[in-house]
Amino acid sequence: MKNNKIIKNCMIAAGMVFILTGCGKSGRENIDAGMQKITEMEYGQALESFESAAAAGENARLLHRGRGIAYMGLAQYGDAADSFEQALSYGNILPDSMDYDINYYLATAYYKNGEKERAVEVYDAILGMDEAQRTAHYLRGTIKLETGRYEEAIADFDRAIALNTKDYGQIIDIYQVLEQNGYKQVGKEYLETAMSEGEKSMNDSEKGQMSYFLEDYTSASTYLERARTNGTEETMLYLGKTYEALGDYNYAASVYAAYLAEHADSEQMYNQLGMCKMQMKNYAEALSAFQAGMNIEDNTLLQTLQFNEIVAYEYLGEYKKAAVLIENYLNTYPNEETAIRENIFLQTR
């Protein structure tokens, strides 16, 4: 980072300059318009709205934060980090919830830009302000594991769990990180400990999810079938995934379809249904599922669904259609390596 970059409270990295400045005018019409464009994944138009916000003297911290998020959407992570740093410079002496929010975004921008040590410094700063930030412990541990600091990573994971021993979703996240980095057995030990210590407090859905990741699919199916009466998205998702793991794709697809019949606004379930149909080599129905998911407003999986749509067209042999879509996709996500490779492949068809 250049020496003139400004970070909240000098806590992100030692020796950095901290400058207090006032915020702009209270109006935020252009900022709101920009944030709406972000929800629509129209990141270029969002940036135009933030330019208008700057010209109108709207809240500087919010517009720089918005710019950073828009740049993240465009995979321009260096520009995103610069914007988040600017946003932090407009904070108050005492950190508030917005400062934590922006710092988490900043750490992600550094990480995505390949600057993992700078991301760690941001998490150090967050934890310096509030040691009980479980998410910061988990994310810092993830980076430390990726960079070969196993013992330090485990210390962070243990602290994150100790701050809430009943956050079973976080324990599963930790397992997945460990598994992805070659420590699957260590990850399973976390799951087994949680199952043992939480036997009385854990509900059937949580037991089923733990069993799924422990690869005990028979137990997982039993727990999740019992939990099916609660009808939650998470329960139904893992019930279907359990049957996929057991090789019963037809039943898994029926689980996803049953949920969607009553909850047609679940992009995650449409995506999983599409992936299941891909495994069944039913590419036309997979394509329909991905496209149905893409039509949901305020979509949190739009990028994933768009890419899966392209793959489905490819498997259907519609290479020209896939090539057009991959070109449009890369206009929005120009640095997406998987998409770049897919585009090279499609160019040869």
N, C-alpha and C positions, 0 to 999 in steps of 0.2 A: 504494500500500500504506500502511496506517496505520503510524504511527511505532512502535507496540508490536509489530509483526509480527517474528518471529524467523527469521533465515536463517543457515544453516551458515557459520561462520568469517567473518562479515561480508563475504563475497566476492560475494554476489549483487548487492548494490547498495551503493554507498558510504554510510557513515554509519549503517547499520542496527545495531540493538542485537543483540549476541550473548550468549545466556544459556545456561550449562551446567546441565542438570538430570539427575537419575538416571532410569533406566528403571524400569518397574514390576516386578511379580513375573514369574518365569520361565515360569509356565504360559501356554499359548496355545491352549487348546481352543476358545474362542470365536473367536479370530482365525482358526484353521484352518477353523472352520465358515464364517466369513465369506468367506474366500478361496475355499472350495469353491462358495459361492453365486455368487461373481463368475464362476467358470468356467461356471456354469450360467446366467449372465446374469440372475440374480435379485438385482438390485442393492438393492432395498428391503429384502429379507430379509437381505442382507449387512450393511447398515447396522444392522439390529437386532442382529445378532451382534456387531458392533463396539461397540455400546452395552453389551451384556452383558460384553464384554471389558473395557471401561472400568470397569464396576461391580465386576468381579472383580479389578481391579488387574493385568491382564495387560500384556505388553510395550507401552509407550506408543508407541514409535517405529513398531512394526509395525502397531498398530491404527490410528494416524493415517494411515499409508501405505495401509492397506487401505481406510479411509474415502475417501481421496482417489481411489483407483481406482474405488470404487463410485460416487462422485459423477461421475467421468469417464464411466462407463457410462450415467449418467442425463443426461448433457450439462449438468450443473450445474457449470460450469467454475470459477466464482468460489469455490464451496464446496470444490471439489477443490483449488484452489490454497491456500486457507486450511489445509486438512488436511495437504497436503504441507509447508507451512511449519512447521506444528506438529511433524510427524514429524522434520524437520531439526533442530529445537530440542533433540531428545533424543539427538543424536549425541555423539561424543567430540571432543576437541580436534583430533585428527588425522583427516582424512577417510578413510573406508573405502569398500568397494564399494557398500554400502547408500546412502551419501551421494550417490554418482554416480547410482545408480538413481533415487533420489527426486528429485534435481535434474532429471534428464531428464523425469520425469513432471511436475514443476512447470513446466518450460519448455513442455511440451505443453499443460498446462492454461491457462497465460497465452496461448499462441498461439490455442487454441480459443476463448478468451474475448475475442479481438480485441485483446489487449494484446501486440502483437508486440515492442515495444521492451523490455518487461519480460522477454519470452522471450529476446531477445538478451542481456540482462544476465545471465540464468542461464547461457547458453552461455559468455559471457565468464568467469563464475566457474568453470565446469567447466574451461575451458581455462587459467585461472589456476592451477588445482590440477594440471592435467596437460595440457600443450600437445599431447600426442600423441593426444588423444581424437578419432579421425577422425570419428566420428558427430557430435560437437559442431561440428566445422568444417563438415561437410556441412549440418547443420540450420541453423546460423547463416547460412551462405551462402544457403540457400533463403529465409530470411526477408529477408535484405538484398536479394536479387534482387527479391522481391515488393514491397519498400518503396523501390525505385528506386536502390539503391546497387550498381550493376552491377560496378564495379571491385572493391569490397570483397567482393562475392559471388564473383567469379572468383578472387580471392586465396584465399578459404576453400576453394573447390572444388579449386584447384590444390594446396593444402596437404593436403587430404584424400587426393587421388590420390597425392601424393608419399610419403605415409606407407605406402601399399601400392599400388604400380602394377599389381599383378595382381588386385586386387579388381574384376573386370569388372562384377559386379553393381552396385557403387557407381557406376562410371562410367556405366552405363545409367541409374541413378537420377538422376545429375546431368544427363544428356541430357534425361530426361523433364521435369525441373524447368525447364531452359532452354527446351525446346519449349513448355511450358505458359505461359511468361511472354514469349513472342514472340521467343525467341532460338534458333530451331530450327537455323539454319545453324551457329551457334557450338557447339551441342550435337553436331551431326554431326561437327564437327572433332575433338571429344573422342573420339568413336567411331572415326573414321578413324585418329587417332593411335594409339589402343589397338590397332586391328587391325594397323597397320603395325609397331609396336614389339613386339607380342606374337605375331607370326605363328608363331614357333617354339614358344612356351610355351603358347599358347592351344589348348584342345582343340576338337573339332568342334562340340560343343554351344555353347561360348562364341562361336565364330565364327558359328554359325548365329543366335544371339540378337543379336549385333552387326549381322549382315546384315539381320535382320528390322527393327531400328530404323533402319537406313540405307535401308530400303525396297527393298533388293535381294532380293526374295522368291525369285527363281530360285536364287541362291546360298544363301540361307537354307534352302530346302527341301533342297538337295543336302547341305549340312553336317549338318542335323538328321536327315535320313534315315540318314546314315552313323553319327550318334551314337545312333540309335534302339536299337541293340543294348544300350546301357547301361541303357535303360529308366527313366531317372530322371523324376520328375514334371516337373521344369523343362524337360527336353528334349521330352517329349511335349506339354506345354502349348504351347510355342512352335512345335512342328511343326504342331500343330492351328491355332494362330493364323496361322501363315504361309499355310496353305491357305485359311483364311477370307479373308485379305487377297487371295489369288489368285482368290477367288470360288468355290472348290470346297468348299462347306459340307458336302456329303455325306461327302467324304473326311475333312474336319476332324472331323466328328462321329464317324466311325469310329475316328479316332485317340484321341479322348477316351474312347470306349466301350471300346476295347481296353485302355487303361490301367486303367479302372475295373473291368474284368472280373478283374483280378489285384490291384487295390488299391482296395477298395471304401470306404476310409476317407479319401478325398481330397475334402474339401469344395470346394477350389479347382477341381478338375477337374469336379465336378458343376455348379458355378456356370458354368464356361466352356461346358460341354455345353449347359446351359440357355440361355445367351446365343446360342450357335450355333443352337439349335433356334428361338429367337425370330427370328433372321435368316431362317430357312427358313419362317417363319410357321406352324411346327408348335407351336402354343402349348400343346397338351395334353402333349406330350412334354417341352416346356420346363418346364412346371409340375411334372411328375414328377421331373425332374432337380433342380430347386430343392428340392423337398420331401425327396428322398433325401439331399441334402447337409445339410439341416437336421436330419436324424435322427442325424448323426454326433456322438458325444460330444466334449467339450472343443473345441467348434467355434470356430474363429478367424474365420469369415465369416458367423456366424449373422445379424447385422444386415443384411448385404448380401443374403443368401439370402431373408430374410423380406421385404425390400422387393421383390425380384425376383418372389417368389411373388405379391405383390399385383398387380404389373404384369401378370403372366401371367393372373391371374383377370380383370383388366380387359380384356385382349385377347380373352379367351374370352367376353366379354360378361356375365360373372357379377359385375355391379356391386355387388349387395347383399353378396355374400361379400367382395369387395374392400373395401367400405366398412367392414365389421365388422373386418376384419384391419387396415386402416389406423388405425382408432380404437385398437385394442389396441397397434399399433406406436407410436403417438404417446403412449400412456400410459407407454411405456418410454423413448422418445426424444422428449420434448415439444418440443425446440428444433430438430429436424431440418427444415431449410427445404424440402428437396425433398419430404419427406413431407407437410408442411403444404400445399404447393401441390397435391400429389396428392389430399389429402383435400378441398380446395376443389373440385377437378375432379369428384371422385366424388359430392360433394353435389349436383351439378347433373344427374347422370345419372338 
